[in-house]
Amino acid sequence: MKKIILLITILAFNLKATSQEINWMPLNKALALQKENPKKIMMDIYTNWCGPCKLLDKETFHNKDVVAYVNKHYYAVKFNGEGNEPVNYKGDSFGNPSYDATKANKRNSSHEFANYMGINAYPTIAFLNETGDFVIPLKGFYGPQQLEFYLKMLVDDKHIELTSQEKFNEYQKAFKPAFKS
């Protein structure tokens, strides 16, 4: 009987540990929430066919340290750069008029908002400040500790002070990651 209780306890703990997820939302919702409670936005711009996008989701966006930090400090947005989600941004409407539903899991036409932001590679993690202004894109795969550097730099607005490559390099060298890989 004790073994069964122990097994159930272990399974329940593992289920809870693996069920932690980032609170993803559409961009329109994040922009609306910013008006009530200003926070930065971290936007995962992905496509359905992109292998590195899936790896980023599995290895980084399911890391418990990343999940906890993003949920506390950011509005997290998942945005398909080749999808057809309507976006309203700063008074303009964006869509994907050439979207082909038969190519939903293959290369499709680029979303107008992805083009507007200059996104031409997937995955890209884009950051917007508290007023929804574009701050920085991170193109490609980032592991938990690599992403931690940018998450913390941006949430504390340190990027504003880093006006030269030398200052950036000094900040990066002094940074001590705390997230587990």
N, C-alpha and C positions, 0 to 999 in steps of 0.2 A: 504494500500500500504506500509506504514511504517513497519507494522508487517511482511510482505513478505520479504522486504529488510533485516530486522533484522534476520529473520529466515535463509535466504540465507547466510548472513554473518556468522552466528553461525555455520551453516553446513560446510561452506568452511573452517572456522578456525579448526573445529573438524577433517575434512578430512585431512588437512595439518598436524595437530598434530599427528594423528594416522598413517600417511604415512611415518614417519621417520623410517628408517631402517638402520641397519648396512650394510656397503658395502662389502658383502661377495664375495669371489673369490676362485678359485681353488688354491691349494698349489703351483703348478708349476708357476702360474702367480705371486703369492706373492713373491716367491723366485726370479723370474726374476726382479720384481720391486725393490727388495732390492738392486740389483746391480746398479740401476740408482739412487735410493733414499733410503738409508738405514733407515729402521724402524724395530721395533720388530714385530713379528707375534703372534697373538692370534688365536689359532686353536680350534674350537668347534668340538670335535670328538664325533659323535653321531651314533645311528642306527635308522632305520625306526620304529622298534618295541618298542623302549625304551620310557616309560611313563615319567620318570624324564627328559629325553632329550627334550621332547615336552614342559614340564613345564619350563625348563630353557630357551627355546626359547621364550615362551610366556611371562613369568614373568620378566626375566632378560634382554634378548637380544632385547626386544622391549621397555625397559625403556628408556625414552628420555635422561637421563643423561648418561647412559651406551652407548647408540647409539652415542651421540655427542663425548664422550671421546674416544671411540674405533676408530671411523672414523677419528679423529684428530691425534691420536698417534700410531695407529697400522695398519698393514695389517690384515684384518680379513678373516679367512679361515674356511669354513664348510667342514668337511671331514667325510664321512661315513666310520666308522671303519669296516664295513662288506660289503662295496660297491666294485665296480670294476674300479674305476677311476685310470688310470695309474699315477704314481708319479715318478719323477726324482729328486733324492736327493743326493747331494754331489757325483755325478758320478755313482750312482747306480740306477737301475730301479726297481720299486716295482709295483706289481699288486695283483690280487686275482685269481689265476688260478683255484681255487675250487669254485668260485662264481657260484651260481645257480639262474638264473633270475626268476625261479618260486617261489623262497623264498625271493623275494625282500623286502617284508614287514614282514618277519618272521626272526627267527634266521638264519644266513647264516655263511659262513666260514669267518674267520678273514682276513682282508687285510694284506698283507705282511708288509706294512709300519706301521700299527698299532702294529703288532708284533715286528717290529724293534725298535719302540719307547717304548715297554713294556706296551702298553695300554691293560688293561684286565678288565676294568670297563667302563660303559657308564652311563651318559656322563662324559667325561674328557675334561677339557680345558687345552690345552698344550700351553706353551709359548716358542718361539724361539727368540734368540737375533738377532741383526742386520746382523750377518753373517750366520744366519740360524741354529745355534747350539741350541740344546735342552736345555732349562733352568729348567723348572718345570712343573709337571702335577698337576692339581687340579681335583681330582676325586669326582664325585657326583654333586648335585645341589648346586648352590651358588646364593643367592639373590643379588640384585643390590648393597647394601652397603657392603656385604661380598666380592663381586667381585671387588668393588672399591678399597678395601684395597690392593689387589694383582695387579690390573691394575696400580695403582699409585706407588707402591713399585717397580715394575719391570720397568716401563717406566723411573724412576729416578735412576735405578741401585742400589737402597738401599739394595737389597738382597745380593749384594756382600759384604757389610759391616756387615751384620747380621751373624756373624760366630759362634754364640752360641745360645742356646735356650734362655738364659737370655736376650741377645741383641734383639732377635726377640720379646720376650714378652714385653720388654720395648718399642720397636717401635710400637707394636700392641696397647699397652695401651695408648700411646701418640697420636695415629692416631684418627683424628676427621672426620668421614664420612660427605660428602657434598651431595651425591646423595640422591634423594628422593626415598622412597620405592615404 
